[in-house]
Amino acid sequence: MSWLFFIVGVLVGSTWTYDTGKVYEIDILIVKEEKRGNGIGTELLKLAEEEAKKHKIKLIDLESSPQLRAFEWYKKLGFKETG
């Protein structure tokens, strides 16, 4: 499943996810750099969480790295580092 986020007809963010049956994987989450900090990424994550809940999946997985700016943001939103 994917979501695209447009502002005045311009693509500013997207996410790609898939359901493994037990885990909901967030494969890609991208927000244009100049649009970051406006809640777009948070909204895209909420859509993914809602979709997982709809399928009764309680575990959402995404991969990140401490070197990425988004790493601390994911933790702030409740994601846990698993190693």
C-alpha positions in Angstrom: 0.0 0.0 0.0 1.2 3.5 -0.6 0.1 7.0 0.2 1.1 10.2 -1.6 0.8 13.6 0.0 0.2 16.6 -2.3 0.1 20.3 -1.5 -1.5 22.4 -4.2 -0.9 19.6 -6.7 2.8 19.1 -5.8 4.0 15.8 -4.4 5.7 16.5 -1.1 5.7 13.1 0.7 5.0 9.5 0.2 5.2 6.2 2.1 5.3 2.6 0.9 4.1 -0.2 3.2 3.2 -3.9 3.1 1.5 -6.4 5.3 3.3 -9.6 6.1 0.3 -11.0 8.0 2.0 -10.5 11.4 4.0 -7.4 10.9 3.2 -4.2 9.1 6.4 -3.0 7.3 7.0 0.6 6.5 9.4 0.3 3.7 9.9 3.9 2.6 8.8 7.2 4.1 9.9 10.3 2.3 9.0 14.0 2.8 10.6 16.7 0.6 13.2 18.4 2.6 11.7 21.9 2.3 8.3 20.6 3.6 9.7 18.8 6.7 8.5 20.0 10.0 4.9 20.5 8.8 3.4 17.3 10.1 3.4 15.5 6.7 5.5 12.6 7.9 3.5 12.3 11.0 0.3 12.1 9.0 1.8 9.5 6.7 2.8 7.4 9.7 -0.7 7.8 11.2 -2.2 6.4 7.9 0.1 3.4 8.1 -0.8 2.8 11.8 -4.5 3.0 11.0 -4.1 0.5 8.1 -2.3 -1.9 10.4 -5.0 -1.6 13.0 -7.6 -2.2 10.4 -5.9 -5.6 9.7 -5.5 -6.3 13.4 -1.7 -6.1 13.2 -0.1 -4.8 16.4 3.5 -4.7 15.3 4.8 -2.0 12.9 8.4 -2.3 11.7 10.6 0.2 9.9 14.3 0.4 9.4 16.4 3.4 10.2 19.9 4.3 11.3 21.1 6.5 14.1 23.0 8.5 11.4 19.7 9.6 9.8 17.9 12.7 11.1 14.6 10.8 11.2 16.0 8.3 13.7 15.3 10.4 16.8 12.0 11.5 15.3 10.8 7.9 15.0 11.8 7.3 18.6 9.9 10.4 19.6 6.8 9.0 17.9 7.0 5.8 19.9 9.1 3.5 17.7 11.6 1.4 19.7 15.1 0.6 18.7 15.5 -3.2 18.4 19.1 -3.6 17.3 
